[in-house]
């Protein structure tokens, strides 16, 4: 597994040269959300597509 520092270095290396600090912040934010989502899946903290559809039906058709 890559370290956080390694992932950040790869991210910066792949951004265009004219990227601003806001671009870096945004990509770091997305990377963080992906990592947290992957960890949630490993821990079983997720819902199946069918479960989500059922919740949406309840919300949209009270």
N, C-alpha and C positions, 0 to 999 in steps of 0.2 A: 504494500500500500504506500502510495506517495505521501510524503509529509506535506503539511500545509505550506511550508516555505517553498517546496519544490513546485507545488501547484500554482502558487502565486507567480513564481518566476516563469513558468510555462505560459501562464495567462498573459503576463506583460510582454513576453517575447512574441506572442501571436497577435497582439493588438497593432493596428496601424500606427505608423510613426507620428501621425498628427492627432492621436488620441489625447484627450484632456483628462484631468484628474477625475472629472465626473464620470467619464467612460470607465476608468479603472474602478471607481467605487461601485458603479452599476454591475460590472462583471464580477467583482468580488461578492456583492450581494447575491447575485444569481448562483454563483458557485457555492456559497454558504447554504442557500435554500435547497439546492440539489443534495448536498451532503447531509443536511438534516432530514430530508425526505428519505434518502437511502437508509439512514440510521433508523428512522421510524419503521420502515418496511422490515428491516432486520428484527426489530423488537415486536413486530406484529401490531403496530399502531397504525392500522390503515383499514379502509373499508373496501369491499368488493364493488364492482361496477353495479351489480344488482342492488346492493344495499343503498348505494347513492341514488339510484333511480327511484327506489321506494321512498326515500326521504324527499326527493324532489316532487314526487307525485303528491305527497302529503302537504308540502309547502305550496304547491301551485294549484291544488284542488282541495281547498279546506272543506 
